Amino acid sequence: MKKINYIGLFLAALVMLNSCKNALDAPLKSSIEDKELYSTVRLAEGVITGILQTFAETNSYRGRYIALYGSNTDTEMLSGATSFTAEKSRMGNYNTNVNNTQMNASTNVYAMLYSGIERANLAIKGFKTHGDIENNAQLAQLYGEVLTLRAFMYMDLIKGFGNVPARFEPVSNETLNLPRSDMDVVYKQIIGDLAEAEKYLAWPNATNRTRTVENINKAFAKGLRARIALMAGGYNMHLDGTTRLSTDPDLARNKMYQIVKDECLQLINENRGTLMPSFQTVFQNLCKEVLTAGQESMWELPFAEGRGRVIFDLGVRHADKDKYTGQARGGNVLVNPTVWYEYDKEDTRRNVSVTPYGWGPASPTTAKQAISTLSTMYLGKYRYEWMARRVTSDNDDGVNWMVMRFADVILMAAEAINEIDGPAAALPQVKKIVDRAYGSNTANAAAYMTYAASFADKQQFLDNVIAKQRALEFVGEMIRKQDLIRWNKLDAALATNRTNLQDLHNRVNNYAQWPTKVYWKLNADNETLDIYGLDKGDTDVIGAAKTGYTGVDWKLSTTVSGTSVETWNSLYVKQPSKQPHWPIWQVFLEASDGKLNNSYLGL
């Protein structure tokens, strides 16, 4: 199926909106009246495209948000983070400066999201005024998509910037500059908006438009509403500088969890999505650009082939242009090294999610894996070698960003059921994830479920089962940071991980049963590696005796010089919960007429 070239569509929409002649033979005039725009399906589709275009700008999702939001956690880290004063490192080490050169520009993601929100605000007003959304199903679908896109943009603004200005009407002279609003104001609006959007959206595959994961459908809107309800019902750093649960009765924890339970169970019970039988297939399909709706992927932010940097930034690194890719990229975001050791070796998610190798020197007709280091293990979910086409651009790979998949619906359901009904009631949902993870290793799955059932206390079940499964299931999908924030576990998780990284480096405590070296050899295919030393119980004695294998030290970076620190000390500089969000950048503070500041972050 051909991907949506949304930049091209957007340009086409602009032509239709401004040209004196177009394919629809619009009246001769400089622009189409709002009435015609929002009552004509083909033109109104261009409105959606215009909103999506804001994600593709260089410093928006394409080159900044996807690559920089979500690190550092106990599952992901920025590459090069050991140089802890570097501007990129400061984006992830909880010591971000307001004039950071990675973001302090008028074209960055903060501006682009508000540009998209303004387009959405205009569209919502236009559809309500001129679109026959109660009688025209196609216009109703587009109206629902706009509401959902606006909610998604505000969710990511909160994740990135915390308490942000609440702007739900088109800009006027009076509202040109707005101060920050407490995030509760935004939460209430977008949770309500998504409830409204659900009434207008079609289910996956119910219409031609919802046959692709590149267009929003009702299932995704429900899943998004559940995700936002979990955020709203959890801990947040509010505008008064305190990290706490909401005191707004409309956002009471029990109400939010009930929303999550209701939304997710409807999707599960009505089979509005599925778990793919193979965990690996989920990400192979993403890289192959399989866009069929109603499977595990629920909505993907669509990038054209010449735009978007998902593998470029998050993928397994290729040191050279080789037979799989025409760009030598990948590895700007890494797996936190402890993650590999959290998996059982029988867990099929491990070798998909984490690779202890990249791809080394090669030619355009060859490729050869190269052992990495313990400090540079790659996010294996995003791979050039899984693509159906060979990337030729130097800067972009065009792979979509998968915003949500059905596994998240299942684990959100488990979390809500645990909170409302207790651990025993949540076990069946957890079992679905665990059974898929272990595949044919049914004995291992059964053993894990026996372990999970041992937790009768809902907080212990959350900490030991749900939080752990979310870490193992979603590594590299950049949702861990927000999970830790809403659980009020950000400080504890990173402090524990700092200790774990040191223990891993020294092979003590939980890591004493792994060798200090990793041993590798090139397989007969002259392309892939056989690696020994990464499974619990492997030994240096056996590794050193293996014929044809090369041993390499498997240690973390311990360089301390100038601005470089050990891997474990690069995780965070300040107490993470004191700066869980980025600041609003200096360029916007200066243009806000004094309305914006970062005082609640201590900046």
C-alpha positions in Angstrom: 0.0 0.0 0.0 1.4 3.4 -0.9 2.2 5.6 1.9 0.6 9.0 2.3 2.9 11.7 0.9 1.3 14.2 3.2 3.7 17.0 2.4 2.7 16.7 -1.2 -1.0 16.6 -0.2 -0.5 19.6 1.9 1.0 21.6 -1.0 -1.9 20.4 -3.2 -4.3 21.6 -0.6 -2.7 25.0 -0.5 -3.0 25.1 -4.3 -6.7 24.3 -4.0 -7.2 26.9 -1.4 -5.4 29.7 -3.2 -5.4 29.0 -6.9 -7.9 30.5 -9.3 -8.1 27.1 -11.1 -8.1 23.7 -9.5 -9.3 20.2 -10.1 -12.7 20.9 -8.5 -13.3 24.0 -10.6 -13.7 26.2 -7.6 -15.0 29.7 -8.2 -12.4 32.3 -9.3 -11.2 34.0 -6.1 -8.1 34.3 -4.1 -9.2 31.9 -1.4 -12.1 29.5 -0.8 -14.6 30.6 1.7 -14.7 28.7 5.0 -18.1 27.4 4.1 -16.8 25.7 1.0 -13.7 24.5 2.8 -15.4 22.8 5.7 -18.4 21.4 3.7 -16.4 19.8 0.9 -14.8 16.5 1.9 -11.8 16.7 -0.4 -10.9 20.2 0.7 -11.5 19.4 4.3 -9.1 16.4 4.0 -6.4 19.0 3.2 -7.1 20.6 6.5 -6.0 17.4 8.3 -2.9 17.3 6.1 -2.1 20.9 7.0 -2.1 19.9 10.7 0.1 16.9 10.1 2.5 19.0 8.2 3.6 20.7 11.4 5.0 17.5 12.7 7.3 17.1 9.7 9.2 20.4 10.2 13.0 20.0 10.7 13.0 20.9 14.4 9.6 19.4 15.2 9.0 15.7 15.5 11.1 14.9 12.5 14.4 15.9 14.1 13.8 16.8 17.7 10.8 15.5 19.7 11.0 11.8 18.7 14.8 11.7 19.2 15.0 13.8 22.4 11.9 13.3 24.4 11.8 10.3 26.7 15.5 10.1 27.7 17.1 9.5 30.1 15.3 6.7 31.9 16.0 3.2 33.1 15.2 2.0 29.6 16.6 4.6 27.2 19.6 7.0 27.2 20.8 9.6 24.8 24.0 8.6 22.9 27.0 10.6 24.0 25.3 11.4 27.3 28.6 10.9 29.2 29.6 14.4 28.0 27.1 15.8 30.5 27.5 19.5 29.7 26.9 19.0 25.9 23.7 20.7 24.8 22.3 17.4 23.5 23.1 15.6 26.8 21.4 18.4 28.7 18.2 17.6 26.9 18.0 14.3 28.8 20.0 14.7 32.0 17.4 16.8 33.9 19.5 19.9 33.7 18.2 21.5 30.6 19.0 25.2 30.0 16.5 27.6 28.5 18.8 28.6 25.7 19.7 25.1 24.7 20.9 25.1 21.1 19.1 21.9 20.3 15.7 23.6 20.8 16.0 27.4 21.3 14.7 28.5 18.0 11.4 29.9 16.8 10.9 26.8 14.5 11.2 24.1 17.2 8.6 21.6 18.3 7.0 23.9 20.9 6.2 26.4 18.1 5.2 23.7 15.7 2.8 22.1 18.1 1.1 25.4 18.7 1.0 26.0 15.0 -0.8 22.7 14.6 -3.1 23.6 17.5 -4.0 26.9 15.9 -4.8 25.1 12.6 -6.9 22.6 14.6 -8.7 25.4 16.5 -9.6 27.0 13.2 -10.8 23.7 11.8 -12.9 22.8 14.8 -14.6 26.2 14.5 -15.0 25.7 10.8 -16.5 22.2 11.0 -18.9 23.3 13.8 -20.1 26.3 11.8 -20.1 25.1 8.2 -19.7 21.3 8.2 -22.8 19.1 8.3 -21.1 16.8 10.8 -24.3 15.4 12.2 -25.4 14.1 8.8 -22.3 13.7 6.7 -20.2 10.8 7.9 -17.1 11.8 6.0 -17.1 15.3 7.5 -17.9 13.9 10.9 -14.8 11.6 10.6 -12.6 14.6 9.7 -14.0 16.6 12.6 -13.2 13.7 15.0 -9.7 13.5 13.6 -9.1 17.2 14.3 -10.3 16.9 17.9 -8.0 13.8 18.4 -5.0 15.5 16.8 -5.4 18.5 19.0 -5.6 16.3 22.1 -2.5 14.4 21.0 -0.6 17.6 20.5 -1.6 18.9 23.9 -0.6 15.6 25.5 2.8 15.8 24.0 3.2 19.5 25.0 2.4 18.5 28.6 4.9 15.6 28.4 7.6 17.9 27.0 6.9 21.2 28.7 4.6 20.6 31.6 2.1 23.3 32.4 1.6 25.1 29.0 -0.7 27.8 27.8 -4.3 26.5 27.2 -5.4 27.8 23.8 -8.7 26.2 22.6 -9.9 29.0 20.4 -8.3 30.7 17.4 -5.8 33.4 18.2 -7.1 36.9 18.6 -5.5 40.2 19.5 -6.5 39.7 23.1 -5.1 36.2 23.3 -1.9 36.6 21.3 0.2 36.0 24.4 -1.1 33.7 27.2 0.6 32.6 30.4 1.0 29.0 31.4 -2.1 27.2 32.7 -2.1 24.4 35.2 -2.1 21.1 33.2 -5.4 20.2 34.9 -7.1 22.8 32.7 -5.8 21.1 29.6 -6.4 17.6 30.8 -10.1 18.2 31.4 -10.6 19.8 28.0 -8.8 17.1 26.0 -10.4 14.2 27.9 -13.8 15.7 27.1 -12.7 16.4 23.5 -11.8 12.8 22.9 -15.2 11.6 24.3 -16.8 13.9 21.7 -14.4 12.7 19.0 -15.4 9.1 19.6 -19.0 9.9 18.5 -17.8 11.0 15.1 -15.0 8.6 14.2 -15.3 5.3 12.4 -13.8 2.1 13.7 -10.7 0.7 11.9 -11.5 -0.6 8.5 -15.1 0.6 8.7 -14.5 3.1 6.0 -12.0 3.6 3.2 -10.3 6.4 5.3 -9.9 4.2 8.3 -8.3 1.3 6.4 -4.8 2.7 7.1 -3.0 3.3 10.3 -2.0 6.7 8.9 -5.5 8.0 9.6 -7.0 8.3 13.0 -9.9 6.0 13.9 -12.2 5.5 16.9 -10.0 2.8 18.5 -7.0 5.1 18.6 -9.1 7.9 20.1 -10.3 5.6 22.8 -6.7 4.4 23.5 -5.4 8.0 23.6 -8.2 9.0 26.0 -7.1 6.1 28.3 -3.5 7.2 28.1 -4.3 10.8 28.9 -6.6 9.7 31.8 -3.7 7.8 33.3 -1.6 10.9 33.1 -4.3 13.1 34.6 -5.0 10.6 37.4 -1.4 10.2 38.3 1.3 12.4 39.7 2.3 15.6 37.9 4.5 18.6 38.7 1.9 21.3 38.8 2.2 25.0 38.2 2.7 25.7 41.9 5.9 23.6 41.7 4.5 20.7 43.7 4.5 17.1 42.5 1.1 15.6 43.5 -2.2 14.1 42.4 -4.8 16.5 41.1 -7.0 18.2 43.6 -9.7 18.8 40.9 -12.7 16.5 41.6 -13.2 16.1 37.9 -9.8 14.5 37.7 -10.1 12.3 40.8 -8.0 9.2 40.5 -10.9 6.8 40.7 -12.7 8.6 37.9 -9.6 8.6 35.7 -9.0 4.9 36.3 -12.6 4.1 35.5 -12.2 5.9 32.1 -9.1 3.8 31.4 -10.9 0.6 32.3 -14.0 1.4 30.3 -12.2 2.5 27.2 -9.7 -0.3 27.1 -12.1 -3.1 27.9 -14.4 -2.0 25.2 -11.5 -2.2 22.7 -10.4 -5.6 24.0 -13.9 -7.1 24.3 -15.0 -6.0 20.9 -11.7 -7.1 19.2 -10.9 -3.6 17.9 -7.3 -4.5 17.6 -5.0 -7.5 18.1 -1.7 -8.6 19.5 0.4 -9.9 16.6 1.4 -13.5 17.3 5.0 -12.6 16.9 6.5 -9.6 18.8 9.1 -9.2 16.0 6.5 -8.9 13.3 5.1 -5.8 14.9 8.3 -3.9 14.2 9.1 -5.6 11.0 5.7 -4.4 9.7 6.5 -0.9 10.9 9.8 -0.8 9.1 8.3 -2.5 6.0 5.5 0.2 6.1 2.6 -2.2 6.4 -0.2 0.2 7.0 -3.2 -2.1 7.4 -5.5 -0.9 10.2 -7.1 -3.0 12.9 -3.9 -4.9 13.8 -1.5 -4.1 16.6 -0.5 -0.6 15.4 -3.3 1.8 16.2 -2.1 5.1 14.7 1.2 6.1 13.1 2.4 9.6 12.6 2.8 9.5 8.8 6.1 10.6 7.3 6.7 10.7 3.6 9.6 8.7 2.2 11.9 11.7 2.2 11.0 13.0 5.6 11.3 11.6 9.1 14.1 10.2 11.2 12.8 7.3 13.2 15.6 4.8 12.2 18.0 7.6 11.6 17.8 8.6 15.3 16.5 5.5 17.2 17.6 2.6 15.0 20.4 0.1 14.9 23.5 2.0 13.7 25.0 1.4 10.3 28.6 2.8 10.2 28.6 2.7 6.4 26.2 2.9 3.5 25.7 -0.7 2.8 23.3 -3.1 1.0 20.5 -2.3 3.5 20.7 1.5 3.6 22.1 4.4 1.7 22.6 6.4 4.9 25.1 5.6 7.6 22.9 6.5 10.5 21.2 5.2 13.7 22.1 5.1 17.3 21.4 8.6 18.5 19.2 7.1 21.2 20.4 4.0 22.9 19.1 1.3 25.2 19.9 1.7 28.9 22.5 -1.1 29.2 20.7 -2.7 32.2 17.6 -3.5 30.1 19.2 -6.5 28.3 19.8 -8.1 31.7 16.2 -7.6 32.8 14.9 -10.1 30.2 14.8 -13.8 30.6 16.8 -15.3 27.7 13.6 -17.1 26.6 11.7 -13.8 26.3 11.3 -13.2 22.6 11.2 -9.4 23.2 14.9 -9.2 24.2 16.6 -9.9 20.9 14.0 -7.7 19.1 14.2 -4.7 21.4 18.0 -4.7 22.1 20.9 -5.4 19.8 24.5 -5.8 21.2 25.8 -5.1 17.7 25.6 -2.5 15.0 26.7 -2.8 11.4 30.3 -2.1 10.5 32.3 -1.0 7.5 30.8 -2.3 4.2 30.1 -1.4 0.6 26.8 -0.7 -1.2 26.5 -4.5 -2.0 27.6 -5.9 1.4 26.8 -5.6 5.1 28.5 -7.0 8.2 27.4 -6.9 11.8 30.0 -5.5 14.3 30.0 -6.0 18.0 29.1 -2.9 20.0 30.0 -2.0 23.5 28.1 -2.3 26.7 27.6 1.5 26.7 26.2 1.5 23.1 23.5 -1.2 22.8 21.0 -0.3 20.2 17.2 -0.1 20.0 16.5 -3.1 17.8 12.9 -2.3 17.0 14.0 0.1 14.3 16.1 -1.5 11.6 17.1 -0.5 8.1 17.6 -4.2 7.3 13.9 -4.8 7.9 12.8 -2.1 5.4 11.2 -3.1 2.0 13.0 -0.3 0.3 16.6 1.0 0.5 16.9 4.5 1.9 18.8 6.8 -0.4 18.4 10.1 1.4 21.3 11.2 3.6 19.0 12.8 6.2 15.6 11.0 6.4 14.3 7.5 6.3 10.6 8.1 6.1 9.5 5.4 8.5 6.4 6.3 10.4 6.3 6.9 14.2 4.1 4.3 15.9 2.2 6.3 18.5 0.2 3.5 20.1 -0.2 -0.2 19.7 -2.7 -2.6 21.1 -0.3 -4.0 23.7 -0.5 -0.7 25.5 -4.3 -1.0 25.6 -4.0 -4.3 27.3 -1.5 -3.2 29.8 -3.4 0.0 30.5 -6.5 -2.2 31.1 -4.4 -4.3 33.5 -3.3 -1.2 35.4 -6.8 0.2 35.7 -8.3 -3.2 36.7 -5.6 -3.7 39.3 -6.4 -0.3 40.8 -10.1 -0.8 40.8 -10.6 -4.5 41.3 -7.3 -5.8 42.5 -4.4 -7.9 41.1 -6.3 -11.2 40.6 -8.7 -9.4 38.2 -5.8 -7.9 36.3 -3.9 -11.2 35.7 -5.8 -12.3 32.6 -4.6 -9.1 30.8 -1.0 -9.5 31.9 -1.1 -13.1 30.7 -1.8 -12.0 27.2 1.4 -10.0 27.1 3.5 -12.6 28.8 2.2 -15.5 26.6 3.1 -13.6 23.5 6.5 -12.7 25.0 7.5 -16.3 25.7 6.0 -17.8 22.6 6.5 -21.5 22.5 8.2 -21.4 25.9 4.9 -22.0 27.7 6.6 -23.3 30.9 8.4 -20.0 31.3 5.2 -18.1 30.8 3.4 -20.2 33.3 6.2 -19.7 35.8 6.1 -16.0 35.4 2.3 -15.9 35.9 2.7 -17.9 39.1 5.2 -15.2 40.2 2.8 -12.5 39.2 -0.1 -14.1 41.1 2.0 -14.0 44.3 1.4 -10.2 44.7 -2.0 -9.7 46.4 -1.3 -6.0 47.2 -2.2 -3.7 44.3 0.8 -1.4 44.8 3.2 -4.3 44.9 1.5 -5.8 41.8 1.9 -2.4 40.0 5.6 -2.1 41.0 6.7 -5.6 40.4 4.5 -6.8 37.5 2.8 -4.0 35.5 5.7 -1.5 35.7 8.2 -4.3 34.8 6.1 -5.5 31.9 5.7 -2.0 30.6 9.5 -1.6 30.7 10.1 -4.8 28.8 7.3 -4.3 26.3 7.8 -0.7 25.4 11.6 0.0 25.5 12.5 2.4 22.7 8.9 3.6 22.3 9.7 6.5 24.5 6.8 6.2 26.9 8.7 5.1 30.0 9.5 8.6 31.3 5.9 9.6 31.5 5.0 6.3 33.1 7.6 7.0 35.8 6.4 10.5 36.3 2.7 9.5 36.8 3.7 6.8 39.2 5.9 9.3 41.1 8.8 6.9 40.6 11.1 9.0 38.5 13.7 9.8 41.2 13.6 6.3 42.7 13.9 4.5 39.3 16.9 6.6 38.2 18.7 6.3 41.5 18.2 2.6 41.5 19.4 2.4 37.9 22.5 4.4 38.7 23.4 1.8 41.3 22.5 -1.0 38.9 24.8 0.4 36.2 27.7 0.4 38.6 26.9 -3.1 39.7 26.7 -4.2 36.0 30.0 -2.7 35.2 31.6 -4.4 38.2 29.7 -7.7 37.8 28.5 -7.7 41.4 25.1 -8.3 43.1 22.4 -9.0 40.5 25.0 -9.1 37.7 27.6 -11.5 39.3 26.5 -14.4 37.1 27.6 -12.8 33.8 31.2 -12.8 32.4 33.2 -9.7 32.1 33.8 -10.2 28.4 31.7 -10.9 25.4 32.9 -13.3 22.7 32.0 -13.2 19.1 32.7 -14.6 15.7 31.4 -14.0 12.2 28.9 -16.6 11.0 29.3 -18.6 7.8 27.0 -16.1 6.0 29.8 -13.5 6.4 27.2 -11.0 7.7 25.8 -11.9 11.1 27.5 -12.5 14.4 27.3 -15.4 16.8 27.8 -13.9 20.3 28.5 -15.6 23.6 28.6 -14.1 27.1 25.2 -12.3 27.2 23.2 -15.0 28.9 23.1 -15.6 32.7 25.4 -18.4 33.5 27.8 -17.9 30.6 31.4 -17.8 31.8 34.7 -16.3 30.7 36.3 -19.7 31.0 34.0 -21.2 28.4 34.1 -18.1 26.2 37.9 -17.9 26.1 38.0 -21.6 25.1 35.6 -21.2 22.1 37.4 -21.7 18.8 37.4 -18.8 16.4 35.8 -16.3 18.8 37.2 -12.9 19.8 36.8 -11.7 23.3 36.1 -8.0 24.1 35.8 -6.3 27.4 32.1 -5.7 28.2 32.3 -2.7 30.5 30.7 0.8 30.7 32.4 4.0 30.0 34.4 5.2 33.0 36.2 8.2 31.4 36.2 11.1 33.8 37.9 14.1 32.2 36.8 17.6 31.4 33.0 17.4 30.9 32.9 13.6 30.6 31.6 11.4 33.5 30.9 7.7 34.0 27.9 6.2 32.2 26.0 5.9 35.5 26.6 9.5 36.5 25.5 10.8 33.1 21.9 9.7 33.8 20.9 12.8 35.7 22.5 16.0 37.1 19.7 17.5 39.1 17.1 15.6 41.0 14.9 14.4 38.1 11.6 15.2 39.7 12.6 18.9 40.1 12.9 19.2 36.3 10.7 16.5 34.8 9.9 18.8 31.8 11.9 20.9 29.5 11.7 24.7 30.1 9.9 26.9 27.6 12.8 28.2 25.5 14.3 31.6 25.8 13.1 32.7 22.3 9.5 32.3 23.4 10.0 33.9 26.8 11.4 37.0 25.1 8.4 37.1 22.7 5.7 36.6 25.3 5.3 40.1 26.6 6.3 38.9 30.0 3.5 36.3 30.1 5.8 33.2 30.1 8.4 32.0 32.6 9.9 28.8 34.0 9.7 29.8 37.7 7.9 26.6 38.8 11.0 24.6 37.4 13.3 26.8 39.4 14.7 28.5 36.2 
